[in-house]
Amino acid sequence: MNDIEQDQILGAIREFAPAQLQGYLENALKEENFDFDRGGMMLTGEINASSVIVRTSIINHDESLWHSVKNEVYDFLCTSSLKYKPERTEAGSNIKNVIAILAASLAAKFHLALGVISGIVTLAIIGAFKITKNAWCEMQKGKHEAQITNKGSKP
């Protein structure tokens, strides 16, 4: 990621993320081996930050807020679906516009306050742009297709 992109993302963090999440998101941007799935699920409350708790069940990805956010980011950034066609044109390549549009859309979809979802969306966007959008899209493509296949095979 070049310095311009990192500066744009830092600006977006400072503008959109709640104050208590800004340090966490800046760390996600700067840390080399940040686990975005774990971080996102911690932000959504789907897992506990403490490693003392032993999970006794698996997380259903169909009901996961974090995975829903990643799916929306994938749809917006990696596809040409009609769902976000006007928004893609409006956002252009401005990272702040992308975050604002996705956060507003997801806030309405999940009936959450914009301040709640904006940090989660920002983390997902950081994950996508940290390794480059194209590489992230390729990684997510297989996961996305597997989820679609699994949904179709349910009784």
N, C-alpha and C positions, 0 to 999 in steps of 0.2 A: 504494500500500500504506500503510495507516495505521500509526501508531506501535505499537499493540498487536500487530499481526501481525509487525512487524519485531522487536519485543522477544521475541516468542514464538519466532521463527526463530533469533534470536541465542542464546536459551536452549537451543534444540535443538542448535545447532552446538556449543555448549560442553559439552553433555551427551553427545552421540552421536558426534561426529566425532573421529577421532584427533587428538592435539595438533598434529602436523605439518601437518594440513590446515585447522585452525581459521582461521588468518589468510587462507588462500586462499578459503575459503568465505565468510568475513565480507566479503572484497573483492568476491566475486561478488554478494553481497547489496547492497552499497553502490554499486558501480560502475554507472554509467548504461547503458553499452553493452557489458556483459559478454557474450561469446560462449559461451553455455551448451553448445552442441554441441561446440565445440572444447575447452572446459574439461573436459567430461565424458569426451571421448575421450582427453584427456591423462591424466586420473585413471585410466582403465581401461588405459592403455598402448597404445591403438589408434593413436595418433599421437604423434609426438615434439614436445616443446615447442619445439625449435629449428626455426627456419624455414630452416636451411641444407640440411636433407635434402629432396631432391626425391622426391615420391611417384611411384612408377611403376605403381601399380595403384589401382583404386578399392576402397573398403571395402564388403564385402558386408554390407548391413544385417541380413540374416537371421542372421549370425553375430556381430554387434556386441554386446558386453556393454552399452555405453552405450545403444544403441537398444532393447535388451531391457529395461533398467531404465526407460527412458522409456515403453515400451509397458505395463509393469506399473503405473507411476504413472498413466498414462492410464486403464487399466482400473479402477484403484481410485478415482480422483478423478472421472472423467468419464462412467463408465457405471454401469449398475445390474446388471452381470453377477452371476451367482450365485457366481462364484469368490471374491469378497471380501465377500459379503453380511454374514456374521456380523462380520467385521473392521470393516466400515464402521460398523456399529451400535456396536461396542465403542470405536472410535476417537473417534466423535463429531466435534467440531470442534477437538479438541486436536492441534495440529501435532506435538507430541512423540509422541503415540500413533500418528499416521499414519506418521511416520518409523520408529518402533520396529517397527510391524507389517510395513511394507513391507520394511525391512532384514532382519528375521527370515525373512520369506517368501523373499526373494531369496537370502539366505545358504544356505538349505536347497535351493532350486532349482538354484543354480549351484555348490553345494558349496564355498562360500567362507566364510572366517571373518567373523563379524559385524562386526568392526573394519574389515575390508577394504571391505565393501559399504556400511557406514553412511555414509561420507563421500560416496560416489557417489550414494546415494539422497537424502541431504541436499541435494546440488547440484541434483538433478532437482526436488526439492520447492521449493527456492528459485526455480528458473526458473518453476515453475508459479504460485507465489504472488506473485512480483515484479510480474507484469503483470496480476494477478488470475486466479483459477482459471478463470473462465468464458472469458476471452479465450484463455488457454493451451489450454484444452480445444478451443476452436474451431480454433485453429491446428493442433493435433495431429490433429484429426479427419480432415482431408484427407490428411495424411501417413499416418495409420493405415489409412485406406481404400485408399490407393494401394498400401501394402505388402500388404494382403490381396488386392487385385486382381492384383498382380504374382506373388504366391505361387500363385494359381490358374491363371495362364497359363504356368507353367513346364512343360517337357515331362516 
